[in-house]
Amino acid sequence: MKTVNDALGVVEIKGVPQRVVALDWVYLEDVLAAGVQPVGAADIEGYKTWVKVKVAIGPDVQDVGARFEPNLEQIAALKPDLIIGVKYRHEKIADQLKAIAPTLIFDPFSPEETQDPYKEMEETFMTIADVLGKKDEGQKMLDNLNGMYTEAKEKLKDNKAGANYVLLQAFSDQNAVTFRIFTDNSLAGFILSKLGMTNAYKSDKLEEFGFSETSVETLTKVQDASLITMIQTDDEVLNNFMKDNPVWKGLTFVKENRIFALGGDTWPFGGPLSAEVFTERVVSVLGK
């Protein structure tokens, strides 16, 4: 019997779970990173679209519906012995999930965890790895990741373009452009800090999800930094919406062509596998 403290209380888990259902992408990734294929996961198509990690989800893994509204009947039919969910999506159905199988509910966006999402990522991953009997494999994964950061930092040390950066997602909706500028308390921000890079953007508040949703005017405050973008190729908001924008055209990093694209399918959230891919893309774009 293993006892785990999750976001909703104490969970008792008998033996080593063999049939896991992951209801959020980050925990699906964590299970895969620990070397285990789940029997079920939510929104597998979306996961494959957005989470480009090196460990593939198996063809036999069953889709159990949307992340916000997973199908409880489909989950029960899989006869899981462990379900993993996230508080802000699954707290309301936690009792129903627990009636099916022991359920771990994590809360990465609590006021405490939001302070250091990288620490939360590591601790949650290791909790899952330990529950699955993969503690040693999990620690090796994190050790290898830290070694990767050291090598990446060396490759980036002479690159002045990335020393001071702004990390940006941008997308359009109904002919309006939204900018997400990542803050120091984002997982991506912590990773870039480990690579020796400094975030030029400072929010005036602690952002729950690690980014500020803002407009192009905010970029005038950080225009001396380099801009690192994660923009979908089928949206192309900078080319389609900003090319004639006088504020955008006047930004120093635009005029000096210090804009570096990581690709629209870069996932700046996730677990250790996503951190690995994110680091590789930063080095490929900014490294020597």
Backbone bond lengths (Angstrom), bond angles and torsions (degrees), N, CA, C in turn:
res aa  C-N    CA-C-N  psi(-1)  N-CA   C-N-CA  omega(-1)  CA-C   N-CA-C  phi
1 M - - - 1.463 - - 1.534 109.94 -
2 K 1.327 116.08 127.87 1.458 120.88 176.93 1.526 107.95 -114.69
3 T 1.318 116.65 136.95 1.461 121.93 179.50 1.526 109.36 -110.65
4 V 1.325 115.73 126.86 1.462 121.19 -177.40 1.523 109.04 -124.46
5 N 1.310 116.44 133.32 1.465 121.08 173.04 1.523 108.63 -91.77
6 D 1.329 116.38 113.93 1.455 119.18 176.82 1.521 110.20 -108.86
7 A 1.325 117.68 -165.48 1.466 121.01 -174.38 1.518 112.94 -70.69
8 L 1.345 117.53 -16.01 1.455 120.37 -176.41 1.517 113.07 -113.38
9 G 1.324 117.91 -1.76 1.457 118.70 178.95 1.510 111.99 145.34
10 V 1.322 114.57 -144.84 1.462 120.61 -176.94 1.530 108.94 -106.14
11 V 1.327 115.45 132.73 1.467 121.25 179.47 1.524 108.24 -119.75
12 E 1.326 115.49 128.87 1.462 120.35 176.98 1.520 108.99 -102.86
13 I 1.332 115.35 129.36 1.461 120.85 -176.90 1.528 108.07 -124.72
14 K 1.327 114.99 121.38 1.462 120.18 -179.94 1.531 110.19 -87.90
15 G 1.318 115.66 132.51 1.459 120.09 176.97 1.511 112.89 64.41
16 V 1.317 115.76 -162.27 1.464 121.76 178.30 1.535 108.56 -105.48
17 P 1.321 117.69 115.67 1.469 120.31 -178.50 1.526 111.74 -57.44
18 Q 1.314 114.65 137.88 1.469 121.22 179.11 1.527 111.87 -114.19
19 R 1.324 116.40 -21.14 1.463 120.63 -175.43 1.539 108.09 -123.75
20 V 1.321 114.59 94.64 1.469 121.14 -172.29 1.529 109.89 -104.57
21 V 1.317 115.40 139.06 1.470 121.48 171.96 1.526 107.52 -117.31
22 A 1.323 117.34 123.09 1.471 122.70 179.65 1.529 108.91 -106.61
23 L 1.326 116.07 123.77 1.466 120.48 -174.35 1.525 112.74 -99.58
24 D 1.321 117.61 -1.27 1.459 119.82 176.55 1.530 108.05 -137.77
25 W 1.328 116.21 148.60 1.467 119.91 -172.04 1.522 112.70 -60.42
26 V 1.330 116.94 -38.99 1.465 117.79 -176.66 1.530 111.00 -63.80
27 Y 1.329 116.97 -34.36 1.470 118.95 -179.03 1.529 111.19 -80.63
28 L 1.321 116.36 -29.34 1.470 119.29 170.09 1.520 108.98 -60.11
29 E 1.329 115.35 -46.04 1.463 119.79 178.49 1.524 111.01 -62.44
30 D 1.319 117.66 -41.43 1.465 120.86 179.80 1.532 111.35 -61.30
31 V 1.327 115.83 -42.63 1.464 119.99 179.49 1.536 109.98 -62.36
32 L 1.333 116.10 -44.32 1.464 120.36 178.56 1.523 110.97 -64.45
33 A 1.334 116.84 -39.98 1.466 120.94 -179.73 1.523 111.54 -64.95
34 A 1.327 115.83 -26.46 1.469 119.78 177.63 1.525 111.57 -81.40
35 G 1.328 116.60 -5.17 1.455 119.77 177.73 1.513 114.16 93.14
36 V 1.331 117.32 21.41 1.466 121.76 -177.35 1.528 109.25 -122.99
37 Q 1.322 116.74 137.58 1.458 121.06 171.79 1.528 108.36 -94.77
38 P 1.329 117.87 128.18 1.471 119.15 178.17 1.525 109.91 -74.41
39 V 1.324 116.08 168.59 1.468 119.21 173.15 1.523 110.75 -92.11
40 G 1.334 116.45 -20.32 1.454 120.03 -179.68 1.514 111.43 -151.40
41 A 1.335 115.55 152.71 1.460 120.73 178.57 1.524 108.84 -154.87
42 A 1.328 115.72 155.03 1.462 120.82 -179.43 1.521 110.70 -89.29
43 D 1.332 115.81 139.65 1.462 123.72 174.96 1.531 111.83 47.61
44 I 1.306 115.05 63.20 1.465 120.00 -178.76 1.531 111.20 -65.18
45 E 1.328 116.54 -38.19 1.469 119.39 179.49 1.527 111.01 -60.41
46 G 1.335 116.59 -44.76 1.461 120.26 178.17 1.519 111.62 -63.54
47 Y 1.335 116.23 -40.35 1.467 120.45 177.97 1.528 110.77 -58.74
48 K 1.343 115.53 -46.02 1.461 118.79 -178.66 1.530 111.50 -66.13
49 T 1.329 116.37 -28.69 1.462 120.48 -179.65 1.521 111.60 -73.70
50 W 1.331 116.79 -40.37 1.453 120.23 -169.57 1.518 115.22 -106.84
51 V 1.312 118.10 -25.26 1.471 119.91 -174.67 1.524 108.69 -107.96
52 K 1.326 114.90 93.18 1.467 121.33 -174.74 1.525 110.44 -94.06
53 V 1.323 116.09 75.77 1.463 119.81 -179.82 1.523 109.70 -103.82
54 K 1.342 115.69 172.65 1.458 120.30 -171.57 1.526 113.63 -84.88
55 V 1.313 117.55 -13.61 1.459 120.41 178.34 1.524 108.05 -102.18
56 A 1.321 115.99 117.35 1.472 120.00 -175.08 1.524 110.97 -81.92
57 I 1.321 114.26 148.58 1.458 119.69 173.10 1.529 108.13 -77.96
58 G 1.332 116.46 135.46 1.450 120.83 -174.82 1.517 113.85 -66.47
59 P 1.329 117.33 153.10 1.467 120.55 -178.26 1.523 113.58 -67.57
60 D 1.325 117.27 -18.36 1.461 119.76 -178.08 1.528 113.28 -90.05
61 V 1.325 117.24 -5.10 1.471 119.97 -179.37 1.535 108.87 -69.27
62 Q 1.317 116.07 127.19 1.464 121.41 -175.92 1.524 111.57 -87.92
63 D 1.335 115.40 139.24 1.466 120.70 176.02 1.530 108.29 -81.30
64 V 1.337 116.27 130.52 1.473 119.91 -177.81 1.521 111.13 -112.37
65 G 1.331 117.10 24.29 1.460 119.35 173.85 1.509 113.54 101.52
66 A 1.333 115.44 -168.04 1.456 121.56 -175.69 1.522 111.41 -71.85
67 R 1.324 115.37 154.90 1.462 118.73 -179.90 1.528 111.73 -64.37
68 F 1.341 116.94 -38.59 1.462 118.90 -179.36 1.525 112.17 -76.45
69 E 1.341 115.84 -31.56 1.459 119.53 -177.61 1.524 110.21 -132.70
70 P 1.328 117.54 71.45 1.460 119.09 178.21 1.527 110.50 -66.59
71 N 1.329 115.03 153.36 1.462 121.09 -178.19 1.533 109.30 -84.47
72 L 1.307 116.61 110.36 1.467 120.88 -174.89 1.525 111.48 -66.42
73 E 1.325 117.18 -34.90 1.466 119.76 179.36 1.529 110.38 -66.24
74 Q 1.331 116.15 -40.72 1.464 119.16 178.03 1.524 111.05 -65.98
75 I 1.312 116.17 -39.05 1.473 119.33 177.56 1.523 110.57 -62.88
76 A 1.313 116.70 -47.28 1.468 120.26 -179.33 1.518 111.55 -61.65
77 A 1.352 116.69 -37.32 1.463 120.65 -178.22 1.527 111.93 -63.57
78 L 1.299 116.80 -24.04 1.472 120.94 179.62 1.522 112.33 -79.55
79 K 1.338 116.67 -9.00 1.471 122.58 -179.74 1.528 111.84 50.17
80 P 1.329 116.05 55.62 1.480 118.61 -178.66 1.525 111.13 -71.25
81 D 1.312 115.30 156.94 1.461 119.80 170.45 1.525 111.02 -112.91
82 L 1.343 116.39 6.11 1.461 121.40 170.95 1.530 108.73 -160.08
83 I 1.326 116.03 133.49 1.461 122.78 174.11 1.529 107.15 -120.64
84 I 1.320 116.44 139.01 1.470 120.41 -179.55 1.525 108.36 -124.98
85 G 1.323 116.41 125.53 1.459 121.05 179.67 1.512 112.47 -137.56
86 V 1.326 115.30 -179.08 1.459 121.44 -178.58 1.531 108.67 -121.22
87 K 1.318 115.87 142.58 1.459 120.71 -169.69 1.520 112.79 -58.80
88 Y 1.344 117.79 -47.37 1.459 118.56 -172.33 1.521 112.86 -69.30
89 R 1.330 117.06 -15.49 1.458 119.13 176.10 1.528 112.71 -103.71
90 H 1.316 118.45 -31.55 1.461 120.44 -165.50 1.523 115.33 -122.03
91 E 1.322 117.12 4.63 1.475 117.96 -179.47 1.531 111.34 -60.77
92 K 1.342 116.46 -38.91 1.469 119.47 -175.66 1.524 112.59 -68.75
93 I 1.325 117.98 -22.60 1.466 120.32 179.73 1.524 111.24 -109.89
94 A 1.333 116.24 14.02 1.474 120.05 -175.37 1.525 111.23 -60.05
95 D 1.335 117.59 -41.15 1.474 119.69 -178.99 1.524 110.79 -64.37
96 Q 1.343 115.83 -38.99 1.469 119.20 178.40 1.525 110.87 -67.09
97 L 1.315 116.31 -38.71 1.467 119.77 177.86 1.524 110.68 -65.99
98 K 1.333 116.15 -42.17 1.467 119.97 -178.76 1.525 112.12 -67.18
99 A 1.343 115.79 -23.45 1.464 119.17 175.73 1.526 111.13 -71.39
100 I 1.329 116.07 -20.52 1.470 121.09 178.94 1.523 110.53 -88.26
101 A 1.342 116.15 -45.99 1.468 120.38 -175.68 1.532 108.75 -164.52
102 P 1.329 118.04 161.72 1.478 119.44 172.51 1.524 110.09 -52.02
103 T 1.319 116.27 133.84 1.464 120.92 -172.59 1.517 111.04 -128.32
104 L 1.318 115.37 126.33 1.461 121.14 174.35 1.522 108.49 -99.50
105 I 1.328 116.16 125.70 1.452 122.20 177.65 1.526 108.38 -116.66
106 F 1.315 116.84 117.40 1.465 120.72 179.19 1.531 110.11 -101.27
107 D 1.319 115.45 158.14 1.474 120.39 -178.85 1.524 109.72 -133.23
108 P 1.340 116.78 80.87 1.471 119.33 -177.76 1.525 113.99 -71.58
109 F 1.337 117.18 -8.67 1.463 119.74 -176.62 1.530 112.56 -111.93
110 S 1.318 117.16 20.85 1.463 119.70 172.52 1.528 108.86 -68.74
111 P 1.337 118.36 158.61 1.470 119.84 -180.00 1.528 112.94 -55.06
112 E 1.332 117.72 -34.02 1.458 120.86 -178.85 1.532 110.33 -74.15
113 E 1.332 116.43 -47.70 1.466 119.83 -175.62 1.525 111.80 -70.22
114 T 1.339 117.32 -29.56 1.460 120.50 -179.23 1.521 111.89 -63.87
115 Q 1.320 116.93 -22.85 1.464 120.27 -179.69 1.531 111.33 -65.06
116 D 1.327 115.87 -36.56 1.462 119.97 -176.81 1.526 109.33 -142.55
117 P 1.333 117.37 80.79 1.468 119.78 -176.99 1.523 113.09 -66.21
118 Y 1.336 117.19 -22.91 1.467 117.89 179.05 1.531 110.17 -70.47
119 K 1.310 116.38 -43.03 1.469 120.02 177.06 1.523 110.16 -62.02
120 E 1.335 115.17 -41.75 1.480 119.25 178.52 1.517 110.45 -61.89
121 M 1.339 117.26 -41.01 1.466 120.78 179.27 1.521 110.24 -60.27
122 E 1.333 115.91 -46.87 1.463 119.13 -178.56 1.528 111.38 -64.17
123 E 1.328 116.64 -45.50 1.465 120.01 -176.37 1.532 111.62 -66.23
124 T 1.332 116.15 -41.35 1.467 119.14 179.35 1.523 110.70 -65.95
125 F 1.326 116.21 -43.64 1.463 119.60 178.40 1.521 111.03 -59.60
126 M 1.327 116.94 -44.91 1.462 119.38 -178.86 1.529 111.94 -69.02
127 T 1.327 117.13 -32.03 1.467 119.38 175.22 1.524 110.13 -62.87
128 I 1.340 116.11 -46.38 1.465 120.53 179.10 1.533 110.50 -64.03
129 A 1.332 116.39 -44.80 1.472 119.73 179.99 1.530 110.79 -60.59
130 D 1.320 116.59 -40.79 1.468 120.73 -179.73 1.525 110.60 -65.17
131 V 1.324 116.52 -44.78 1.469 120.50 179.43 1.522 111.00 -60.63
132 L 1.330 116.05 -35.08 1.465 120.64 -178.60 1.527 112.86 -86.23
133 G 1.342 116.16 8.23 1.465 119.51 179.55 1.514 112.89 72.74
134 K 1.336 116.98 24.37 1.458 121.52 -175.82 1.536 111.95 -122.75
135 K 1.303 116.73 35.40 1.463 120.60 -175.85 1.529 111.37 -60.44
136 D 1.332 116.91 -45.97 1.468 119.68 -178.82 1.528 110.77 -63.69
137 E 1.333 115.87 -42.69 1.466 120.00 178.80 1.536 110.82 -63.26
138 G 1.334 115.66 -38.68 1.455 119.53 178.80 1.518 112.19 -64.42
139 Q 1.338 116.17 -44.16 1.458 119.24 -179.94 1.526 110.84 -65.16
140 K 1.327 116.48 -36.35 1.471 119.70 177.35 1.519 110.06 -63.88
141 M 1.319 116.92 -39.43 1.460 121.01 178.18 1.529 110.08 -59.44
142 L 1.333 117.37 -46.46 1.469 120.55 -179.34 1.526 111.57 -69.14
143 D 1.325 116.70 -37.31 1.471 119.37 178.11 1.534 110.48 -63.55
144 N 1.318 116.06 -43.17 1.474 119.55 178.50 1.529 110.89 -63.73
145 L 1.324 115.64 -37.76 1.462 119.99 179.82 1.528 110.29 -64.37
146 N 1.328 116.58 -42.48 1.468 119.44 178.69 1.530 111.30 -64.66
147 G 1.333 116.07 -36.61 1.459 118.96 175.29 1.525 111.80 -64.27
148 M 1.307 115.18 -35.47 1.467 120.23 178.09 1.528 110.27 -65.14
149 Y 1.323 117.25 -39.98 1.466 120.57 177.77 1.529 110.93 -60.58
150 T 1.324 116.16 -42.12 1.464 120.25 -179.17 1.527 110.57 -61.68
151 E 1.326 115.89 -45.02 1.467 119.70 179.27 1.528 111.10 -65.94
152 A 1.327 116.27 -40.44 1.468 120.12 -179.30 1.526 110.83 -65.75
153 K 1.327 116.15 -40.28 1.471 120.17 179.49 1.522 110.63 -60.42
154 E 1.313 116.51 -39.15 1.462 120.63 178.26 1.529 110.54 -64.37
155 K 1.319 116.54 -41.04 1.464 120.39 -179.38 1.532 112.03 -69.12
156 L 1.321 116.01 -24.36 1.471 120.01 -175.86 1.528 113.32 -98.33
157 K 1.329 117.26 -5.93 1.455 119.91 -167.92 1.519 113.88 -62.52
158 D 1.326 117.44 -30.52 1.471 120.16 -178.15 1.522 112.80 -97.77
159 N 1.317 116.60 5.25 1.453 119.74 -177.08 1.523 109.92 -92.27
160 K 1.294 116.85 98.79 1.460 121.39 -176.88 1.526 111.92 -68.07
161 A 1.334 116.81 -25.08 1.462 119.53 -178.12 1.518 111.82 -62.75
162 G 1.339 116.18 -31.95 1.456 118.49 -177.23 1.508 114.52 -99.22
163 A 1.324 118.03 -1.06 1.460 120.24 -176.23 1.521 111.31 -61.33
164 N 1.306 116.71 -44.08 1.459 121.91 174.57 1.527 107.16 -120.19
165 Y 1.295 115.02 121.00 1.466 118.80 -170.71 1.529 110.68 -132.05
166 V 1.337 113.44 165.05 1.465 122.08 165.66 1.519 105.59 -130.36
167 L 1.312 117.05 127.20 1.466 121.95 -179.43 1.518 108.81 -100.01
168 L 1.338 115.27 126.14 1.463 119.79 -169.21 1.519 112.07 -132.60
169 Q 1.322 115.34 132.83 1.453 122.26 160.99 1.520 106.57 -107.13
170 A 1.335 117.16 144.15 1.456 120.20 177.06 1.514 108.90 -143.96
171 F 1.312 115.20 141.71 1.465 119.25 179.14 1.514 108.59 -152.34
172 S 1.346 114.34 157.79 1.457 119.39 -179.37 1.519 110.50 -108.63
173 D 1.303 115.01 149.84 1.461 122.01 176.04 1.525 107.73 -150.54
174 Q 1.324 115.83 118.44 1.463 121.81 -179.43 1.539 111.12 52.56
175 N 1.337 113.61 47.83 1.464 122.51 175.82 1.530 113.89 64.69
176 A 1.327 116.47 17.98 1.467 120.62 173.35 1.522 108.34 -117.69
177 V 1.322 116.78 143.36 1.463 122.06 -178.22 1.523 109.86 -103.16
178 T 1.331 114.92 132.30 1.462 120.64 174.68 1.525 109.13 -112.54
179 F 1.314 115.67 133.06 1.458 121.06 175.84 1.522 109.14 -106.69
180 R 1.309 115.22 134.26 1.467 121.32 169.25 1.526 107.14 -110.47
181 I 1.313 116.29 115.04 1.457 119.95 176.79 1.524 107.73 -105.64
182 F 1.317 115.83 124.51 1.471 120.44 -173.79 1.527 111.53 -79.70
183 T 1.320 113.92 140.14 1.459 121.60 -176.04 1.534 110.84 -99.63
184 D 1.320 115.16 174.00 1.467 119.43 179.95 1.526 111.85 -62.81
185 N 1.317 117.58 -26.99 1.471 119.88 -178.05 1.526 111.72 -92.84
186 S 1.324 116.45 29.08 1.470 120.72 171.32 1.519 108.50 -99.34
187 L 1.321 116.28 156.97 1.463 119.43 175.94 1.531 110.04 -60.05
188 A 1.331 116.52 -42.79 1.464 120.49 179.17 1.525 111.32 -62.86
189 G 1.333 116.35 -38.85 1.462 120.62 178.09 1.520 112.00 -61.31
190 F 1.333 116.40 -41.70 1.465 119.80 178.42 1.533 110.64 -66.37
191 I 1.326 116.46 -39.29 1.466 119.02 179.24 1.531 110.39 -63.88
192 L 1.337 116.31 -46.50 1.467 119.37 -179.42 1.529 111.36 -63.95
193 S 1.317 116.62 -33.21 1.465 119.93 174.79 1.534 110.72 -62.84
194 K 1.324 116.53 -39.97 1.468 120.38 177.92 1.537 111.19 -65.27
195 L 1.337 116.05 -22.44 1.463 120.46 179.02 1.524 111.71 -90.02
196 G 1.336 116.70 6.34 1.458 120.96 176.98 1.507 114.56 85.63
197 M 1.324 117.19 14.62 1.460 121.05 -176.86 1.538 110.32 -102.83
198 T 1.329 115.62 153.37 1.461 121.21 -175.43 1.526 110.53 -118.31
199 N 1.305 115.74 127.82 1.462 121.75 178.99 1.530 109.48 -77.49
200 A 1.332 116.53 120.55 1.467 120.21 -179.29 1.529 112.26 -80.00
201 Y 1.335 116.13 -15.94 1.472 119.37 -176.65 1.532 110.66 -92.26
202 K 1.315 115.64 130.09 1.466 121.58 176.69 1.526 108.56 -125.55
203 S 1.306 115.51 120.58 1.458 119.43 176.18 1.520 109.19 -81.05
204 D 1.343 116.60 153.14 1.458 119.88 177.77 1.522 112.28 -85.58
205 K 1.337 115.93 7.14 1.470 119.94 175.85 1.523 109.19 -150.11
206 L 1.327 115.50 163.33 1.465 119.87 177.14 1.525 108.41 -78.22
207 E 1.336 115.89 114.26 1.458 120.60 -176.95 1.526 109.94 -82.63
208 E 1.324 116.02 124.81 1.456 121.71 -174.67 1.530 112.53 -57.67
209 F 1.339 116.11 -42.94 1.461 119.91 -176.35 1.531 112.44 -100.16
210 G 1.332 117.43 7.24 1.456 120.06 175.10 1.512 115.07 83.14
211 F 1.314 117.87 16.05 1.463 120.17 174.10 1.518 109.64 -152.58
212 S 1.351 114.45 155.71 1.465 121.63 175.22 1.521 108.13 -103.98
213 E 1.317 116.55 131.24 1.462 119.82 172.03 1.517 107.43 -89.51
214 T 1.329 116.28 120.70 1.450 119.31 -171.25 1.531 110.25 -149.56
215 S 1.318 115.91 -165.68 1.461 121.27 -176.39 1.524 109.77 -119.85
216 V 1.333 115.62 177.62 1.457 120.46 -176.85 1.527 111.66 -63.15
217 E 1.328 117.52 -27.07 1.469 120.25 -178.56 1.532 111.33 -59.92
218 T 1.337 117.12 -33.19 1.470 119.77 -179.55 1.525 111.38 -61.64
219 L 1.318 116.15 -30.77 1.466 119.71 -177.83 1.527 112.59 -66.74
220 T 1.336 117.57 -18.94 1.468 119.27 177.72 1.527 111.29 -63.38
221 K 1.338 116.88 -23.55 1.471 120.80 -178.26 1.522 112.25 -79.94
222 V 1.329 116.51 -15.35 1.473 119.77 -175.27 1.523 111.05 -128.44
223 Q 1.329 117.21 24.30 1.459 120.07 -171.15 1.523 113.41 -72.39
224 D 1.324 118.18 -13.70 1.458 119.53 177.22 1.533 112.35 -80.38
225 A 1.334 116.22 -14.21 1.466 119.94 176.57 1.521 109.46 -81.17
226 S 1.334 115.66 176.16 1.461 119.97 172.43 1.521 109.05 -93.40
227 L 1.315 116.16 147.00 1.455 120.97 -177.81 1.522 109.81 -101.75
228 I 1.326 116.44 123.06 1.467 122.57 175.43 1.514 106.85 -108.86
229 T 1.333 116.49 124.42 1.460 119.72 -172.40 1.525 112.50 -115.06
230 M 1.335 114.39 151.89 1.467 123.46 171.09 1.525 105.31 -132.26
231 I 1.332 116.18 92.58 1.459 121.41 -172.95 1.522 109.51 -129.71
232 Q 1.311 116.21 132.62 1.452 121.15 -178.59 1.528 110.44 -63.92
233 T 1.324 114.62 137.52 1.463 119.18 -178.48 1.525 111.79 -68.34
234 D 1.340 117.98 -26.35 1.465 119.15 179.30 1.526 111.84 -85.94
235 D 1.319 116.78 4.23 1.465 120.42 176.81 1.531 109.79 -110.27
236 E 1.336 116.30 -51.42 1.471 121.29 175.17 1.524 111.83 51.19
237 V 1.318 116.23 49.16 1.463 119.61 -173.74 1.525 112.86 -62.94
238 L 1.339 116.83 -32.37 1.465 117.71 -177.55 1.524 110.33 -67.82
239 N 1.348 116.01 -42.81 1.464 118.80 179.94 1.532 112.02 -74.69
240 N 1.317 116.34 -37.46 1.464 119.67 -173.88 1.527 113.86 -82.95
241 F 1.321 117.24 -30.81 1.461 119.47 -172.51 1.526 114.11 -117.86
242 M 1.332 117.10 -24.80 1.460 118.03 -170.28 1.538 114.12 -106.09
243 K 1.318 117.87 -11.16 1.464 119.42 -171.36 1.529 112.91 -62.71
244 D 1.338 117.08 -26.71 1.462 119.91 178.53 1.526 112.49 -107.15
245 N 1.327 115.92 6.75 1.470 120.09 -179.56 1.530 109.51 -76.91
246 P 1.320 119.13 120.96 1.469 120.41 -175.71 1.531 113.13 -64.15
247 V 1.314 117.33 -33.89 1.475 119.22 178.01 1.523 109.80 -65.83
248 W 1.315 115.57 -47.98 1.468 120.46 179.42 1.526 110.87 -60.27
249 K 1.326 116.83 -47.60 1.464 121.19 -177.18 1.528 112.29 -63.60
250 G 1.325 116.66 -23.28 1.455 120.00 -179.23 1.509 114.81 -88.77
251 L 1.321 117.70 -6.63 1.470 120.68 -178.26 1.526 110.61 -68.36
252 T 1.314 115.74 138.74 1.467 120.47 -176.20 1.516 112.19 -59.66
253 F 1.345 117.28 -42.96 1.466 117.00 -177.76 1.522 112.13 -70.09
254 V 1.327 117.92 -20.76 1.466 120.16 174.12 1.526 109.08 -75.45
255 K 1.323 116.11 -47.56 1.470 119.41 -177.82 1.523 111.48 -65.36
256 E 1.336 116.30 -32.03 1.472 119.64 -178.87 1.528 112.62 -96.28
257 N 1.319 116.04 5.82 1.465 122.02 176.65 1.526 111.96 55.97
258 R 1.308 115.74 46.79 1.471 120.48 176.17 1.529 109.68 -107.06
259 I 1.327 114.26 59.71 1.465 121.85 178.25 1.523 107.66 -121.92
260 F 1.318 116.99 127.11 1.458 122.39 -173.55 1.529 108.84 -124.74
261 A 1.332 115.98 121.24 1.466 121.48 -174.77 1.528 111.18 -97.37
262 L 1.334 116.01 122.14 1.466 120.68 176.29 1.523 111.93 -86.65
263 G 1.323 116.70 -16.80 1.462 120.24 -176.26 1.511 110.98 107.92
264 G 1.321 115.06 142.36 1.463 120.04 -175.81 1.509 114.39 -69.62
265 D 1.333 117.74 -18.75 1.465 119.41 179.19 1.530 112.01 -96.25
266 T 1.324 116.81 17.53 1.464 120.12 173.86 1.521 108.50 -73.65
267 W 1.343 116.33 129.20 1.459 121.69 -176.25 1.528 108.82 -105.34
268 P 1.350 117.39 103.76 1.463 119.74 -174.22 1.531 113.28 -87.04
269 F 1.327 115.85 16.39 1.476 119.81 -179.49 1.533 107.08 -117.45
270 G 1.302 118.97 -131.08 1.454 122.44 168.89 1.509 116.81 71.23
271 G 1.346 114.37 -158.36 1.453 122.63 -176.41 1.515 111.27 -116.59
272 P 1.336 117.49 -154.62 1.471 120.15 -174.19 1.514 113.86 -65.65
273 L 1.334 118.35 -31.11 1.468 119.27 178.80 1.522 110.72 -68.09
274 S 1.332 117.06 -39.55 1.461 120.43 176.65 1.527 110.88 -67.19
275 A 1.335 116.58 -37.54 1.467 120.51 177.65 1.524 110.43 -61.75
276 E 1.307 115.47 -38.12 1.467 121.22 178.41 1.526 110.64 -62.28
277 V 1.325 117.03 -49.39 1.466 121.22 -178.66 1.526 110.76 -66.45
278 F 1.336 116.41 -41.61 1.467 120.37 178.95 1.530 110.22 -57.82
279 T 1.332 116.48 -45.21 1.466 121.11 -179.96 1.520 111.09 -62.71
280 E 1.314 116.74 -44.01 1.474 120.01 179.58 1.523 111.02 -60.56
281 R 1.324 116.87 -39.77 1.469 119.02 -178.36 1.528 111.03 -69.91
282 V 1.316 117.00 -37.78 1.465 119.60 177.45 1.524 110.10 -61.94
283 V 1.327 116.40 -45.10 1.470 119.79 -179.93 1.532 110.47 -64.95
284 S 1.330 116.64 -39.90 1.468 119.04 -178.04 1.528 111.35 -65.20
285 V 1.323 117.14 -29.65 1.460 120.87 -177.96 1.528 112.22 -90.17
286 L 1.336 116.18 -38.44 1.461 120.04 -172.98 1.527 114.21 -110.86
287 G 1.337 116.54 -14.60 1.461 119.07 -175.50 1.510 112.84 -77.26
288 K 1.308 115.21 170.28 1.462 120.49 -179.87 1.520 110.83 -81.80
